[in-house]
Amino acid sequence: MDALDRLAEPGLDLLRRVDTLLAAGAPEGHPVWPLLRRLQVLPGEAVRGFLDLHPAPLTTAGHAVRRLVRGYDQASATLTDPVAWSGPAASAYGQSRSALLRHLDEGPDSLVGRLESTAGYADALADWVDGSRAALARTLAEVLGSTEAVAVVAATSPRAAEREPGSGRAGAAEAAEIARRVLAVLSVAYDGAETLLREWSPSLGPAPWRPPVERPVRPDTPTRLGW
């Protein structure tokens, strides 16, 4: 359990109240409007979705992918064993074997290269989740202790319904300010996720097959077996 998990219950209660007030609209020209239009979600719902993101499964996935590399190493070792025969068939086999070795483990476009990139992407996502959760937890801690939170709770309490007509917009500005602060953090987090995807996507596609380089073989070349 991290800081965000510990703040989840009081944070979601406050944001539920914020969402209720925002449902009636935010003050005109408030900076929360661009964030609402961009994210298309109220802060309470946005945070509830973010609470389901944890770094541990991504870290575990990265470790699991790296363990697969051993199998490819074993296959590569088998392919590098010498053969005791020669001739056109041996030459063709050698070309195919070289191509397969390149495909298995030679550079970032090989299968091993793609595995390592996938594991690296999982690690980068885990770091992103960890950092984003910490940033969101700091913001929730700040808004929970703010005067805006007091105004929002007061405006959404059962006694608020007893107010005189015309005072129904109490807490609207404070709710908009809390929403702005929470959505701003989430907007930065989503920007970070999109940046990671752009940076890693070129190395996450299928490993391209590079066909063997064919070398001409003299048709009269004898075949010699090594047994």
ZADO-1210 file (C-alpha; in nm, 4 decimals, padded with zeros to 6 digits):
<atoms>
<atom x="00.0000" y="00.0000" z="00.0000" code="MET" pos="1"/>
<atom x="00.1410" y="00.3357" z="-00.1017" code="ASP" pos="2"/>
<atom x="00.0477" y="00.6947" z="-00.0176" code="ALA" pos="3"/>
<atom x="-00.2233" y="00.7058" z="-00.2835" code="LEU" pos="4"/>
<atom x="-00.3917" y="00.3945" z="-00.1444" code="ASP" pos="5"/>
<atom x="-00.3904" y="00.5477" z="00.2046" code="ARG" pos="6"/>
<atom x="-00.5508" y="00.8681" z="00.0763" code="LEU" pos="7"/>
<atom x="-00.7993" y="00.6931" z="-00.1494" code="ALA" pos="8"/>
<atom x="-01.0980" y="00.6834" z="00.0869" code="GLU" pos="9"/>
<atom x="-01.0957" y="01.0471" z="00.2038" code="PRO" pos="10"/>
<atom x="-00.9794" y="01.1648" z="-00.1371" code="GLY" pos="11"/>
<atom x="-01.2616" y="00.9922" z="-00.3244" code="LEU" pos="12"/>
<atom x="-01.5174" y="01.1210" z="-00.0742" code="ASP" pos="13"/>
<atom x="-01.4015" y="01.4781" z="-00.1350" code="LEU" pos="14"/>
<atom x="-01.3895" y="01.4299" z="-00.5117" code="LEU" pos="15"/>
<atom x="-01.7394" y="01.2808" z="-00.5101" code="ARG" pos="16"/>
<atom x="-01.8553" y="01.6090" z="-00.3588" code="ARG" pos="17"/>
<atom x="-01.6498" y="01.8018" z="-00.6137" code="VAL" pos="18"/>
<atom x="-01.8093" y="01.6046" z="-00.8972" code="ASP" pos="19"/>
<atom x="-02.1545" y="01.6810" z="-00.7577" code="THR" pos="20"/>
<atom x="-02.0871" y="02.0535" z="-00.7599" code="LEU" pos="21"/>
<atom x="-01.9191" y="02.0437" z="-01.1010" code="LEU" pos="22"/>
<atom x="-02.2198" y="01.8646" z="-01.2485" code="ALA" pos="23"/>
<atom x="-02.3992" y="02.1982" z="-01.2180" code="ALA" pos="24"/>
<atom x="-02.1154" y="02.3748" z="-01.3981" code="GLY" pos="25"/>
<atom x="-01.7914" y="02.5535" z="-01.3122" code="ALA" pos="26"/>
<atom x="-01.7451" y="02.9309" z="-01.3054" code="PRO" pos="27"/>
<atom x="-01.7136" y="03.0793" z="-01.6526" code="GLU" pos="28"/>
<atom x="-01.3550" y="03.1210" z="-01.7677" code="GLY" pos="29"/>
<atom x="-01.2132" y="02.9011" z="-01.4899" code="HIS" pos="30"/>
<atom x="-00.8922" y="02.7175" z="-01.5937" code="PRO" pos="31"/>
<atom x="-01.0554" y="02.3839" z="-01.5138" code="VAL" pos="32"/>
<atom x="-01.2558" y="02.4038" z="-01.8366" code="TRP" pos="33"/>
<atom x="-00.9689" y="02.3209" z="-02.0771" code="PRO" pos="34"/>
<atom x="-00.8778" y="02.0218" z="-01.8585" code="LEU" pos="35"/>
<atom x="-01.2362" y="01.8966" z="-01.8520" code="LEU" pos="36"/>
<atom x="-01.2605" y="01.9274" z="-02.2281" code="ARG" pos="37"/>
<atom x="-00.9301" y="01.7487" z="-02.2801" code="ARG" pos="38"/>
<atom x="-00.9781" y="01.4588" z="-02.0399" code="LEU" pos="39"/>
<atom x="-01.3551" y="01.4265" z="-02.0823" code="GLN" pos="40"/>
<atom x="-01.3949" y="01.3044" z="-01.7255" code="VAL" pos="41"/>
<atom x="-01.4717" y="01.4469" z="-01.3821" code="LEU" pos="42"/>
<atom x="-01.1901" y="01.4280" z="-01.1245" code="PRO" pos="43"/>
<atom x="-01.3550" y="01.1683" z="-00.9016" code="GLY" pos="44"/>
<atom x="-01.4051" y="00.9236" z="-01.1861" code="GLU" pos="45"/>
<atom x="-01.0557" y="00.9929" z="-01.3188" code="ALA" pos="46"/>
<atom x="-00.8929" y="00.9168" z="-00.9842" code="VAL" pos="47"/>
<atom x="-01.0989" y="00.6005" z="-00.9336" code="ARG" pos="48"/>
<atom x="-00.9654" y="00.4711" z="-01.2638" code="GLY" pos="49"/>
<atom x="-00.6095" y="00.5654" z="-01.1774" code="PHE" pos="50"/>
<atom x="-00.6252" y="00.3817" z="-00.8449" code="LEU" pos="51"/>
<atom x="-00.6341" y="00.0528" z="-01.0381" code="ASP" pos="52"/>
<atom x="-00.2891" y="00.1193" z="-01.1866" code="LEU" pos="53"/>
<atom x="-00.0029" y="-00.0349" z="-00.9878" code="HIS" pos="54"/>
<atom x="00.3649" y="-00.0694" z="-01.0815" code="PRO" pos="55"/>
<atom x="00.4184" y="-00.4201" z="-00.9412" code="ALA" pos="56"/>
<atom x="00.2402" y="-00.6163" z="-01.2207" code="PRO" pos="57"/>
<atom x="00.4398" y="-00.4261" z="-01.4823" code="LEU" pos="58"/>
<atom x="00.7673" y="-00.4948" z="-01.3034" code="THR" pos="59"/>
<atom x="00.6753" y="-00.8632" z="-01.2777" code="THR" pos="60"/>
<atom x="00.5937" y="-00.8708" z="-01.6488" code="ALA" pos="61"/>
<atom x="00.9334" y="-00.7214" z="-01.7314" code="GLY" pos="62"/>
<atom x="01.1103" y="-00.9917" z="-01.5294" code="HIS" pos="63"/>
<atom x="00.9033" y="-01.2649" z="-01.6955" code="ALA" pos="64"/>
<atom x="00.9893" y="-01.1397" z="-02.0442" code="VAL" pos="65"/>
<atom x="01.3599" y="-01.1298" z="-01.9622" code="ARG" pos="66"/>
<atom x="01.3472" y="-01.4930" z="-01.8495" code="ARG" pos="67"/>
<atom x="01.2370" y="-01.5874" z="-02.2013" code="LEU" pos="68"/>
<atom x="01.5714" y="-01.4701" z="-02.3368" code="VAL" pos="69"/>
<atom x="01.7394" y="-01.7820" z="-02.1943" code="ARG" pos="70"/>
<atom x="01.5427" y="-02.0038" z="-02.4303" code="GLY" pos="71"/>
<atom x="01.6596" y="-01.8014" z="-02.7274" code="TYR" pos="72"/>
<atom x="02.0175" y="-01.8180" z="-02.6009" code="ASP" pos="73"/>
<atom x="01.9940" y="-02.1970" z="-02.5907" code="GLN" pos="74"/>
<atom x="01.8545" y="-02.2097" z="-02.9439" code="ALA" pos="75"/>
<atom x="02.1339" y="-01.9838" z="-03.0670" code="SER" pos="76"/>
<atom x="02.3956" y="-02.2040" z="-02.8998" code="ALA" pos="77"/>
<atom x="02.2543" y="-02.5092" z="-03.0764" code="THR" pos="78"/>
<atom x="02.2670" y="-02.3352" z="-03.4119" code="LEU" pos="79"/>
<atom x="02.6317" y="-02.2409" z="-03.3654" code="THR" pos="80"/>
<atom x="02.7423" y="-02.6030" z="-03.3209" code="ASP" pos="81"/>
<atom x="02.9794" y="-02.6966" z="-03.6060" code="PRO" pos="82"/>
<atom x="02.8645" y="-02.9347" z="-03.8793" code="VAL" pos="83"/>
<atom x="03.0919" y="-03.1998" z="-04.0264" code="ALA" pos="84"/>
<atom x="02.9742" y="-03.1906" z="-04.3840" code="TRP" pos="85"/>
<atom x="03.0216" y="-02.9722" z="-04.6896" code="SER" pos="86"/>
<atom x="02.8870" y="-02.9124" z="-05.0350" code="GLY" pos="87"/>
<atom x="02.5858" y="-02.7285" z="-05.1799" code="PRO" pos="88"/>
<atom x="02.3477" y="-02.8539" z="-04.9122" code="ALA" pos="89"/>
<atom x="02.5883" y="-02.7567" z="-04.6344" code="ALA" pos="90"/>
<atom x="02.6327" y="-02.4125" z="-04.7901" code="SER" pos="91"/>
<atom x="02.2568" y="-02.3597" z="-04.8133" code="ALA" pos="92"/>
<atom x="02.2161" y="-02.4776" z="-04.4551" code="TYR" pos="93"/>
<atom x="02.4873" y="-02.2385" z="-04.3416" code="GLY" pos="94"/>
<atom x="02.3137" y="-01.9450" z="-04.5089" code="GLN" pos="95"/>
<atom x="01.9812" y="-02.0333" z="-04.3507" code="SER" pos="96"/>
<atom x="02.1456" y="-02.0896" z="-04.0148" code="ARG" pos="97"/>
<atom x="02.3138" y="-01.7484" z="-04.0273" code="SER" pos="98"/>
<atom x="01.9841" y="-01.5830" z="-04.1149" code="ALA" pos="99"/>
<atom x="01.8080" y="-01.7591" z="-03.8275" code="LEU" pos="100"/>
<atom x="02.0819" y="-01.6594" z="-03.5838" code="LEU" pos="101"/>
<atom x="02.0440" y="-01.2980" z="-03.6941" code="ARG" pos="102"/>
<atom x="01.6687" y="-01.3253" z="-03.6471" code="HIS" pos="103"/>
<atom x="01.7080" y="-01.4769" z="-03.3022" code="LEU" pos="104"/>
<atom x="01.9714" y="-01.2543" z="-03.1492" code="ASP" pos="105"/>
<atom x="02.1456" y="-00.9896" z="-03.3517" code="GLU" pos="106"/>
<atom x="02.0654" y="-00.6282" z="-03.2765" code="GLY" pos="107"/>
<atom x="01.7478" y="-00.4497" z="-03.1675" code="PRO" pos="108"/>
<atom x="01.5441" y="-00.5874" z="-03.4596" code="ASP" pos="109"/>
<atom x="01.6006" y="-00.9497" z="-03.3559" code="SER" pos="110"/>
<atom x="01.3640" y="-01.1544" z="-03.1405" code="LEU" pos="111"/>
<atom x="01.5866" y="-01.1108" z="-02.8365" code="VAL" pos="112"/>
<atom x="01.6129" y="-00.7408" z="-02.9107" code="GLY" pos="113"/>
<atom x="01.2352" y="-00.7138" z="-02.9181" code="ARG" pos="114"/>
<atom x="01.2081" y="-00.9060" z="-02.5914" code="LEU" pos="115"/>
<atom x="01.4549" y="-00.6733" z="-02.4248" code="GLU" pos="116"/>
<atom x="01.2665" y="-00.3718" z="-02.5588" code="SER" pos="117"/>
<atom x="00.9372" y="-00.5117" z="-02.4317" code="THR" pos="118"/>
<atom x="01.0874" y="-00.5664" z="-02.0876" code="ALA" pos="119"/>
<atom x="01.2344" y="-00.2177" z="-02.0922" code="GLY" pos="120"/>
<atom x="00.8982" y="-00.0706" z="-02.1858" code="TYR" pos="121"/>
<atom x="00.7322" y="-00.2577" z="-01.8978" code="ALA" pos="122"/>
<atom x="00.9942" y="-00.1184" z="-01.6587" code="ASP" pos="123"/>
<atom x="00.9448" y="00.2332" z="-01.7951" code="ALA" pos="124"/>
<atom x="00.5682" y="00.2025" z="-01.7512" code="LEU" pos="125"/>
<atom x="00.6174" y="00.0777" z="-01.3955" code="ALA" pos="126"/>
<atom x="00.8299" y="00.3844" z="-01.3185" code="ASP" pos="127"/>
<atom x="00.5656" y="00.6053" z="-01.4798" code="TRP" pos="128"/>
<atom x="00.2874" y="00.4528" z="-01.2699" code="VAL" pos="129"/>
<atom x="00.4943" y="00.4832" z="-00.9531" code="ASP" pos="130"/>
<atom x="00.5829" y="00.8478" z="-01.0176" code="GLY" pos="131"/>
<atom x="00.2309" y="00.9411" z="-01.1270" code="SER" pos="132"/>
<atom x="00.0741" y="00.7809" z="-00.8218" code="ARG" pos="133"/>
<atom x="00.3160" y="00.9688" z="-00.5962" code="ALA" pos="134"/>
<atom x="00.2371" y="01.3006" z="-00.7668" code="ALA" pos="135"/>
<atom x="-00.1376" y="01.2377" z="-00.7409" code="LEU" pos="136"/>
<atom x="-00.1030" y="01.1421" z="-00.3733" code="ALA" pos="137"/>
<atom x="00.0796" y="01.4702" z="-00.2993" code="ARG" pos="138"/>
<atom x="-00.1944" y="01.6685" z="-00.4699" code="THR" pos="139"/>
<atom x="-00.4713" y="01.4834" z="-00.2865" code="LEU" pos="140"/>
<atom x="-00.2963" y="01.5451" z="00.0451" code="ALA" pos="141"/>
<atom x="-00.2765" y="01.9157" z="-00.0360" code="GLU" pos="142"/>
<atom x="-00.6396" y="01.9554" z="-00.1407" code="VAL" pos="143"/>
<atom x="-00.7681" y="01.7509" z="00.1532" code="LEU" pos="144"/>
<atom x="-00.6093" y="02.0025" z="00.3892" code="GLY" pos="145"/>
<atom x="-00.7125" y="02.3107" z="00.1936" code="SER" pos="146"/>
<atom x="-00.9750" y="02.5759" z="00.2653" code="THR" pos="147"/>
<atom x="-01.1358" y="02.4783" z="-00.0659" code="GLU" pos="148"/>
<atom x="-01.2044" y="02.1316" z="00.0748" code="ALA" pos="149"/>
<atom x="-01.3779" y="02.2838" z="00.3773" code="VAL" pos="150"/>
<atom x="-01.5993" y="02.4926" z="00.1506" code="ALA" pos="151"/>
<atom x="-01.6849" y="02.1944" z="-00.0709" code="VAL" pos="152"/>
<atom x="-01.7784" y="01.9743" z="00.2263" code="VAL" pos="153"/>
<atom x="-01.9918" y="02.2520" z="00.3701" code="ALA" pos="154"/>
<atom x="-02.1633" y="02.3107" z="00.0365" code="ALA" pos="155"/>
<atom x="-02.2500" y="01.9418" z="-00.0037" code="THR" pos="156"/>
<atom x="-02.3527" y="01.8687" z="00.3549" code="SER" pos="157"/>
<atom x="-02.7180" y="01.7865" z="00.4385" code="PRO" pos="158"/>
<atom x="-02.7526" y="02.1254" z="00.6061" code="ARG" pos="159"/>
<atom x="-02.6577" y="02.2982" z="00.2811" code="ALA" pos="160"/>
<atom x="-03.0063" y="02.2247" z="00.1506" code="ALA" pos="161"/>
<atom x="-03.1489" y="02.4492" z="00.4222" code="GLU" pos="162"/>
<atom x="-02.9768" y="02.7558" z="00.2795" code="ARG" pos="163"/>
<atom x="-03.1776" y="03.0416" z="00.1460" code="GLU" pos="164"/>
<atom x="-03.2636" y="03.0406" z="-00.2235" code="PRO" pos="165"/>
<atom x="-02.9915" y="03.1983" z="-00.4339" code="GLY" pos="166"/>
<atom x="-02.7051" y="03.0463" z="-00.2364" code="SER" pos="167"/>
<atom x="-02.7091" y="02.7141" z="-00.4236" code="GLY" pos="168"/>
<atom x="-02.3816" y="02.7877" z="-00.6062" code="ARG" pos="169"/>
<atom x="-02.1846" y="02.7906" z="-00.2812" code="ALA" pos="170"/>
<atom x="-01.8647" y="02.5920" z="-00.3166" code="GLY" pos="171"/>
<atom x="-01.8670" y="02.5958" z="-00.6973" code="ALA" pos="172"/>
<atom x="-01.5481" y="02.7985" z="-00.7310" code="ALA" pos="173"/>
<atom x="-01.3721" y="02.5888" z="-00.4675" code="GLU" pos="174"/>
<atom x="-01.4815" y="02.2656" z="-00.6344" code="ALA" pos="175"/>
<atom x="-01.3521" y="02.3936" z="-00.9679" code="ALA" pos="176"/>
<atom x="-01.0162" y="02.4781" z="-00.8109" code="GLU" pos="177"/>
<atom x="-00.9790" y="02.1326" z="-00.6553" code="ILE" pos="178"/>
<atom x="-01.0768" y="01.9746" z="-00.9874" code="ALA" pos="179"/>
<atom x="-00.8206" y="02.1883" z="-01.1679" code="ARG" pos="180"/>
<atom x="-00.5394" y="02.0763" z="-00.9398" code="ARG" pos="181"/>
<atom x="-00.6296" y="01.7079" z="-00.9606" code="VAL" pos="182"/>
<atom x="-00.6916" y="01.7044" z="-01.3352" code="LEU" pos="183"/>
<atom x="-00.3700" y="01.8976" z="-01.3994" code="ALA" pos="184"/>
<atom x="-00.1689" y="01.6206" z="-01.2320" code="VAL" pos="185"/>
<atom x="-00.3509" y="01.3531" z="-01.4294" code="LEU" pos="186"/>
<atom x="-00.3033" y="01.5468" z="-01.7521" code="SER" pos="187"/>
<atom x="00.0724" y="01.5518" z="-01.6935" code="VAL" pos="188"/>
<atom x="00.0621" y="01.1795" z="-01.6179" code="ALA" pos="189"/>
<atom x="-00.1216" y="01.1019" z="-01.9416" code="TYR" pos="190"/>
<atom x="00.1256" y="01.3153" z="-02.1353" code="ASP" pos="191"/>
<atom x="00.4021" y="01.1032" z="-01.9845" code="GLY" pos="192"/>
<atom x="00.2312" y="00.7826" z="-02.0927" code="ALA" pos="193"/>
<atom x="00.1907" y="00.9099" z="-02.4486" code="GLU" pos="194"/>
<atom x="00.5566" y="01.0126" z="-02.4563" code="THR" pos="195"/>
<atom x="00.6644" y="00.6664" z="-02.3454" code="LEU" pos="196"/>
<atom x="00.4541" y="00.5049" z="-02.6161" code="LEU" pos="197"/>
<atom x="00.6034" y="00.7297" z="-02.8849" code="ARG" pos="198"/>
<atom x="00.9570" y="00.6601" z="-02.7648" code="GLU" pos="199"/>
<atom x="00.9199" y="00.2843" z="-02.7364" code="TRP" pos="200"/>
<atom x="00.6774" y="00.1978" z="-03.0160" code="SER" pos="201"/>
<atom x="00.9458" y="00.1749" z="-03.2911" code="PRO" pos="202"/>
<atom x="01.1140" y="-00.1081" z="-03.1005" code="SER" pos="203"/>
<atom x="00.7981" y="-00.2928" z="-02.9959" code="LEU" pos="204"/>
<atom x="00.6778" y="-00.4117" z="-03.3364" code="GLY" pos="205"/>
<atom x="00.7293" y="-00.7583" z="-03.4856" code="PRO" pos="206"/>
<atom x="01.0900" y="-00.8598" z="-03.5487" code="ALA" pos="207"/>
<atom x="01.1384" y="-00.8426" z="-03.9252" code="PRO" pos="208"/>
<atom x="01.2679" y="-01.1541" z="-04.0967" code="TRP" pos="209"/>
<atom x="01.5902" y="-01.0899" z="-04.2835" code="ARG" pos="210"/>
<atom x="01.6255" y="-01.3591" z="-04.5497" code="PRO" pos="211"/>
<atom x="01.9570" y="-01.5400" z="-04.5903" code="PRO" pos="212"/>
<atom x="02.2144" y="-01.3944" z="-04.8231" code="VAL" pos="213"/>
<atom x="02.2310" y="-01.6420" z="-05.1083" code="GLU" pos="214"/>
<atom x="02.5745" y="-01.7244" z="-05.2377" code="ARG" pos="215"/>
<atom x="02.6183" y="-01.8922" z="-05.5755" code="PRO" pos="216"/>
<atom x="02.7210" y="-02.2576" z="-05.5503" code="VAL" pos="217"/>
<atom x="02.9012" y="-02.4389" z="-05.8312" code="ARG" pos="218"/>
<atom x="02.6750" y="-02.7227" z="-05.9473" code="PRO" pos="219"/>
<atom x="02.9708" y="-02.9588" z="-05.9784" code="ASP" pos="220"/>
<atom x="03.0885" y="-02.9020" z="-05.6218" code="THR" pos="221"/>
<atom x="03.1072" y="-03.2426" z="-05.4518" code="PRO" pos="222"/>
<atom x="02.9333" y="-03.3090" z="-05.1264" code="THR" pos="223"/>
<atom x="03.1528" y="-03.4412" z="-04.8469" code="ARG" pos="224"/>
<atom x="03.0060" y="-03.5985" z="-04.5361" code="LEU" pos="225"/>
<atom x="03.2087" y="-03.6023" z="-04.2189" code="GLY" pos="226"/>
<atom x="03.1308" y="-03.9601" z="-04.1215" code="TRP" pos="227"/>
</atoms>
